[in-house]
Amino acid sequence: MPQHLAEDIDRQVASGDFTDPSDVIAHALEHAVRIDPVIEHWLRTEVLPTIERIERDGPANLTSELVFGGLRERYLARDAS
């Protein structure tokens, strides 16, 4: 995760508005889903099955760079269209 995002998340938790980093991320995703049905579809068809697989099989070689790099690429590609 880029340092500036981690720092933003830490600031939001420190403000008392959120209980932990997961709460910040969940709130952001819920907001994104309300804004963009394409994101909701992606979360349901790709993210959820991936999370379920990781919970079942373990994270293997999944790194934060891999996860957030893929998210960044998708966001930039969507933004360009």
C-alpha positions in Angstrom: 0.0 0.0 0.0 1.4 3.4 -0.8 2.6 5.2 2.3 0.3 8.2 1.8 -2.8 5.9 1.8 -1.6 4.1 5.0 -1.0 7.4 6.6 -4.5 8.6 5.6 -6.0 5.4 7.1 -4.0 5.8 10.3 -5.2 9.4 10.6 -8.8 8.4 10.2 -8.5 5.7 12.9 -6.7 8.2 15.2 -9.5 10.7 14.7 -11.9 8.2 16.4 -14.2 8.1 13.4 -13.2 4.5 12.7 -12.4 1.6 15.0 -9.6 0.1 12.9 -8.1 0.2 9.4 -10.5 -2.5 8.2 -13.4 -0.2 9.2 -11.9 2.7 7.1 -11.5 0.4 4.1 -15.0 -1.1 4.5 -16.5 2.4 4.6 -14.6 3.4 1.5 -15.8 0.3 -0.4 -19.4 0.8 0.7 -19.2 4.4 -0.6 -17.7 3.2 -3.9 -20.4 0.6 -4.3 -23.1 3.3 -3.9 -21.4 5.4 -6.5 -20.6 2.9 -9.1 -22.5 -0.3 -10.0 -19.5 -1.6 -12.0 -17.5 -1.6 -8.8 -20.2 -3.5 -7.0 -20.2 -6.1 -9.7 -16.4 -6.4 -9.6 -16.6 -6.7 -5.8 -19.2 -9.5 -6.0 -17.7 -11.4 -8.9 -13.9 -11.1 -8.3 -13.1 -9.7 -4.9 -15.5 -11.8 -2.8 -14.5 -15.1 -4.4 -10.8 -14.1 -4.0 -11.3 -13.4 -0.3 -13.2 -16.6 0.2 -10.3 -18.5 -1.5 -7.7 -16.8 0.7 -9.7 -17.6 3.8 -10.0 -21.2 2.7 -6.5 -21.8 1.2 -4.4 -19.2 2.9 -2.8 -16.1 1.3 0.0 -18.0 -0.5 2.2 -15.4 -2.2 -0.4 -12.6 -2.1 1.4 -9.3 -1.3 -0.1 -5.9 -0.6 1.8 -4.6 -3.6 0.1 -7.2 -5.8 -3.3 -6.5 -4.5 -3.1 -2.7 -4.5 -1.2 -2.7 -7.8 -4.1 -4.5 -9.4 -6.6 -2.2 -7.9 -4.6 0.8 -9.1 -4.4 -0.5 -12.6 -8.2 -1.2 -12.8 -8.9 2.3 -11.4 -6.7 4.0 -13.9 -8.0 1.9 -16.8 -11.6 2.8 -15.8 -10.8 6.4 -15.4 -9.2 6.5 -18.8 -12.3 5.2 -20.5 
